[in-house]
Amino acid sequence: MSDLETQVLIIGGGATGTGLARDLALRGVQCILVEMEDINAGASGGNHGLLHSGARYVSNDPISAQECRLEANLLRQLAPECIEDTGGLFVAVEGDDENYIADFPLLCSKYGIPVQEISRDEAFEREPGISEKLIAAYLTEDGAIDPFKLSLENLAQAQSLGSTFLQHVKVIGFEMGKNRIEAVHVLNAESGQERLIKIDQVVNASGAWAAEIAALANIPINILYSKGSLLVSAYRLSQRVINRLRPPSDGDILVPGGTVSILGTTSVRVDLLDDVRPTIPEVDLIVDELGEVVPGLREARYVRAYSGVRPLIQSQEAGDDRAVSRGFAVFDHTHDGLENFTTITGGKLTTYRLMAEKVADLVCEKLGVSSPCLTLTEPFPSAKKGKWTEPGLSSRVWLKEHASRKPILCECEMIPENVIDDIVGNIRKENITPSLKAVAARSRMGKGLCQGTVCGTRVTSYLYEQGIFHSDQGLANIKEFLDERWKGERTILWGEQLIQTGFKEALYCGLLDLEL
């Protein structure tokens, strides 16, 4: 294959990478975005989807708190289709630190974060499931944000303006010149082919992998890897985001979104990024801790657990990871002898746009581009590429339109054939090979109660009928798809979900002779 050429190569297809591609494209800068897996394969797809009001960080990270407040308000205006503005509730129960409870509204006021104290009766009226041991409650402006829809919409506009997205493409080396990277060697994991991309600027937006990419240029970056695990409930368990009113800790956030809720999180130091997954002790800890605030969580049904890795910037290794700032860092590697290499890492999903803006400003200055940032004022154009990632959306559309009488392929999320057609069409427009994992990353397929048991075979069969799968491609796809589902199921096997998983094992291991 021929070499490629671009003004800016962005490494990493998460929220920051796709947000940067959109920001630069709006300024008229040509970009290629490369991702070694698929969209949001890292922390952007492994978080709780909390749109931070900033209240969580007022005691230990006021800069992040203020950034979150400002950016959350911007996103509400510019990307409302990606947000469920649930509102939030910070609650304290008997035994919680009363000094912290007393300081909380004062700290929020100090950093401009709106909060409102409410009575016990009003708290129970708003959220009947909270504990009778409640001693304090504050309304906040937290919300829920769909990270997959966010990244897909960013990417869609960037592509419409001429940017290129290369999926399953890994950076394997740099061609160095005098104080510059002249070109980047990449490897296509699907075809095994290497290509050379000639560039003016390189941005390392690979999140937890930022140190590995920088090392290819012989530049050290000190990053701590903090694993956070979360649980997905079978049903929505609250109307608002519920935070435990204490300094950030394990198992203190409940985030509703659509028809489900996300519970978390943990902070566990890890040394390697390979095969990061939740553990049974983490799952037990999350349920036990949040169960003190919402007792019904101890009896709830959970369909999945998952993990993401936070890249934390710290000058020394000692201390509690919770004490490390959730702020972001932009490294201009001119100081390391490379004038066209920049790294962005750290931060929060809520602050992704600000992170992209800061990097775009630096890159444009180096390119001599004077165009201003437009993501401050330009609403998302609603390309609808990410519309099917919202929990419960497919069922509402199906009930409204009766799905044009098309057969349902995923009954948990009520996904009919025409939705799969829509998703596959978008995947092909991105020059990506359609696969079950790619469909699942862009929809709710496999994310319901059965975790892919029924829809795995139905969607596979349909893709064969459409001429998309051939020979044994379907079996390979099912194996890859179910392996990913199994990573999240193995730690929540009790009650109804254990029965559900037993049925899946009988179907796929017994009927198709697959080993999961």
Buried (B, 14 or more C-beta within 10 A) or exposed (E): EEEBBBBBBBBBBBBBBBBBBBBBBBBEBBBBBBBBBBBBBBBBBBBBBBBBBBBBBBBBBBEBBBBBBBBBBBBBEBBEBBBBEBBBBBBBBEEBEEEBBEBBBEBBEEBEBBBEEBEEEEBBEBBEBBBEBBBBBBBBBBBBBBBBBBBBBBBBBBBEBEBBBBBBBBBEBBBBEEEBBBBBBBBBEEEEEEBBBBBBBBBBBBBBBBBBBBEBBEBEBEBBBBBBBBBBBBEBBBBBBBBBBBBBBBBBBBBBBBBBBBBBBBBBEBEEBEEBBBBEEBBEBBBEBBBBBBBEBEEBBBBBBBBBBBBBBBEEEEEEBBEBBBBBBBBBBBEBBBBBBBBBBBBBBBBBBBBBBBBBBBBBEBBEBEEEBBBEEEEBEBBBBBBBBBBBBBBEBBEEEEBEEBEBBBBBBBBBBBBBEBBBEBBEEBEBEBBBBBBBBBBBBBBBBBBBBBBBBBBBEBBBEEEBBEEEBBBEBBBEBBEBBBBBBBBBBEEEBEEBBEEBEEBBEEEBEBEB
